[in-house]
């Protein structure tokens, strides 16, 4: 079939031009040049390595030894309106920030990015945002890239300016996993980071 939008081939990483012949990758998760799909299906005697996306831990899965668990959250007064983001490590560092005009989803993504940008070593990012966690759990990001940052509904991906650097950083590091936690459920660390994000949304008044 022909590409409707510009994008990048998940196999060779070269640009896919509109109207170029394309096909699904072998695992069906992305679009590639038709020629790349054909060569990938031909036996070469060599195994093709595909970089795996980040894992998403189940709620009961233990955090591996030597891994830092960081809790992140975003808040917004008005949505859109003044917002704040925060991250915190139990008995460790924490940070937060303010945005005068934003949305809750943007602050959730920003919180995860800021934590991953600063904290070294293997990380588990714990968030009550399905928007953040499901991006990696359901591999939304591979489709966004393959379609040239167009959603499955053929619309520009919302908050691309925040998603793209987050996804690039997660992929580049290769040592980040995610976990979802139910918000406002009495989890002390989730409650703490929520409070910090709400406080940050009031900064700059």
C-alpha positions as CSV (number, residue, x, y, z in Angstrom):
1,X,0.0,0.0,0.0
2,X,1.0,3.6,-0.3
3,X,1.9,5.9,2.6
4,X,-0.5,8.7,3.3
5,X,1.9,10.7,5.5
6,X,5.6,11.2,5.8
7,X,7.4,9.2,8.4
8,X,10.4,7.0,9.1
9,X,10.9,3.4,8.3
10,X,11.1,1.2,11.4
11,X,13.6,-1.1,9.6
12,X,16.2,1.2,8.0
13,X,15.2,4.5,9.8
14,X,15.2,6.4,6.5
15,X,12.4,8.8,5.6
16,X,9.2,7.4,4.2
17,X,7.7,9.9,1.7
18,X,4.0,10.3,1.1
19,X,2.8,7.8,-1.6
20,X,5.8,5.5,-1.1
21,X,5.1,1.8,-1.1
22,X,5.0,0.6,2.5
23,X,4.2,-2.6,4.5
24,X,3.8,-3.7,8.1
25,X,6.9,-4.8,9.9
26,X,7.2,-8.5,10.7
27,X,5.7,-8.1,14.2
28,X,2.9,-5.8,12.9
29,X,3.9,-2.9,15.2
30,X,5.2,-0.4,12.7
31,X,5.4,0.6,9.0
32,X,8.5,0.0,6.9
33,X,9.4,0.5,3.2
34,X,8.0,-2.3,1.1
35,X,11.6,-3.2,0.0
36,X,12.7,-3.4,3.7
37,X,9.8,-5.8,4.5
38,X,10.7,-7.9,1.5
39,X,14.4,-8.1,2.5
40,X,13.5,-8.8,6.1
41,X,11.4,-11.8,5.0
42,X,14.2,-13.2,2.9
43,X,16.5,-15.7,4.6
44,X,20.0,-14.1,5.2
45,X,21.5,-16.4,7.8
46,X,21.7,-13.5,10.2
47,X,19.3,-12.7,13.0
48,X,18.0,-9.1,12.9
49,X,18.0,-7.5,16.3
50,X,15.1,-5.2,17.1
51,X,15.5,-2.9,20.1
52,X,12.9,-3.8,22.6
53,X,10.7,-1.1,24.2
54,X,10.6,-0.5,27.9
55,X,8.9,-3.0,30.1
56,X,5.8,-2.2,32.3
57,X,5.8,-4.0,35.6
58,X,2.7,-5.4,37.0
59,X,1.4,-3.9,40.3
60,X,2.7,-6.9,42.3
61,X,6.0,-7.4,40.5
62,X,8.9,-6.7,42.8
63,X,11.4,-4.0,42.0
64,X,14.7,-5.6,41.0
65,X,17.6,-5.1,43.4
66,X,19.7,-2.0,42.6
67,X,16.8,-0.2,40.9
68,X,15.6,3.2,41.9
69,X,11.8,3.5,42.2
70,X,10.6,7.1,41.4
71,X,7.1,8.3,41.8
72,X,5.8,10.9,39.4
73,X,2.7,13.0,39.1
74,X,1.2,16.0,37.4
75,X,-1.6,18.4,38.4
76,X,-3.5,21.3,36.8
77,X,-5.9,23.9,38.1
78,X,-8.5,24.3,35.4
79,X,-7.2,21.9,32.8
80,X,-6.1,23.9,30.9
81,X,-4.7,26.2,33.5
82,X,-1.7,26.7,35.9
83,X,-0.1,23.3,36.5
84,X,2.7,21.5,38.3
85,X,4.8,18.4,38.0
86,X,6.7,16.5,40.6
87,X,8.8,13.4,41.2
88,X,10.1,11.9,44.4
89,X,12.3,9.0,45.5
90,X,11.5,7.5,48.9
91,X,14.2,8.7,51.4
92,X,15.9,10.3,48.4
93,X,15.9,13.3,46.0
94,X,12.8,15.0,44.8
95,X,11.9,17.9,42.4
96,X,8.9,19.8,41.1
97,X,8.1,22.6,38.7
98,X,5.4,25.0,37.6
99,X,3.8,25.8,34.2
100,X,1.5,28.8,34.1
101,X,-0.6,27.5,31.2
102,X,-0.8,23.7,30.6
103,X,-3.0,20.6,31.0
104,X,-2.9,17.7,33.5
105,X,-1.7,15.2,30.8
106,X,1.2,17.5,29.8
107,X,2.2,17.7,33.5
108,X,2.1,13.9,33.8
109,X,4.4,13.4,30.8
110,X,6.7,16.2,32.0
111,X,7.0,14.7,35.5
112,X,8.2,11.4,34.0
113,X,10.6,13.1,31.6
114,X,12.2,15.3,34.4
115,X,12.7,12.3,36.6
116,X,14.3,10.2,33.9
117,X,16.4,13.1,32.7
118,X,18.0,13.6,36.2
119,X,18.1,10.3,37.9
120,X,21.0,7.9,37.0
121,X,20.9,4.1,37.0
122,X,18.1,1.6,36.4
123,X,14.7,3.2,37.1
124,X,11.1,2.2,37.7
125,X,8.8,5.1,37.1
126,X,5.6,4.8,39.1
127,X,2.7,6.9,37.8
128,X,-1.0,7.0,38.3
129,X,-1.4,8.2,34.7
130,X,-2.7,5.6,32.3
131,X,-1.8,8.2,29.6
132,X,1.9,7.8,30.5
133,X,2.0,4.1,31.4
134,X,-0.1,2.8,28.5
135,X,2.0,4.6,26.0
136,X,4.7,2.1,26.8
137,X,2.5,-0.8,27.8
138,X,0.6,-0.7,24.6
139,X,3.5,0.5,22.4
140,X,1.6,3.6,21.2
141,X,5.0,5.2,20.6
142,X,6.0,2.8,17.9
143,X,2.9,3.6,15.9
144,X,3.3,7.3,16.4
145,X,6.8,7.2,15.0
146,X,5.9,4.9,12.1
147,X,3.1,7.2,11.0
148,X,5.2,10.3,11.3
149,X,3.6,11.4,14.6
150,X,0.1,10.9,13.5
151,X,-2.3,9.0,15.7
152,X,-4.3,5.9,14.7
153,X,-7.2,8.4,14.2
154,X,-5.1,10.2,11.6
155,X,-4.7,13.3,13.8
156,X,-1.4,14.9,15.0
157,X,-0.3,13.3,18.2
158,X,-1.2,15.6,21.1
159,X,1.7,16.8,23.2
160,X,4.3,15.6,20.8
161,X,6.7,18.3,22.0
162,X,6.8,16.4,25.4
163,X,6.3,12.9,24.2
164,X,9.1,12.9,21.6
165,X,12.0,13.8,24.0
166,X,10.6,11.4,26.7
167,X,10.4,8.5,24.3
168,X,13.8,9.2,22.8
169,X,15.3,9.4,26.3
170,X,13.7,6.1,27.4
171,X,14.8,4.3,24.3
172,X,18.3,5.8,24.5
173,X,18.8,4.8,28.1
174,X,17.3,1.3,27.9
175,X,17.2,0.9,31.7
176,X,13.8,2.4,32.4
177,X,10.6,0.5,33.2
178,X,7.2,1.8,34.2
179,X,4.5,0.8,36.7
180,X,0.9,2.0,37.2
181,X,-0.5,2.8,40.6
182,X,-4.1,3.7,41.3
183,X,-4.3,7.4,42.3
184,X,-5.9,8.6,45.5
185,X,-5.9,5.0,46.8
186,X,-3.9,5.7,50.0
187,X,-0.5,4.8,48.6
188,X,1.8,7.1,50.7
189,X,4.3,7.8,48.0
190,X,1.6,8.5,45.4
191,X,-0.2,10.8,47.8
192,X,3.1,12.6,48.5
193,X,4.0,13.2,44.9
194,X,0.4,14.3,44.2
195,X,0.6,16.8,47.0
196,X,4.0,18.2,45.6
197,X,2.5,18.5,42.1
198,X,-0.5,20.4,43.4
199,X,1.7,22.7,45.4
200,X,3.8,23.4,42.4
201,X,0.7,24.3,40.4
202,X,0.2,27.2,42.8
203,X,3.7,28.6,42.3
204,X,4.0,31.8,40.3
205,X,0.6,33.1,41.4
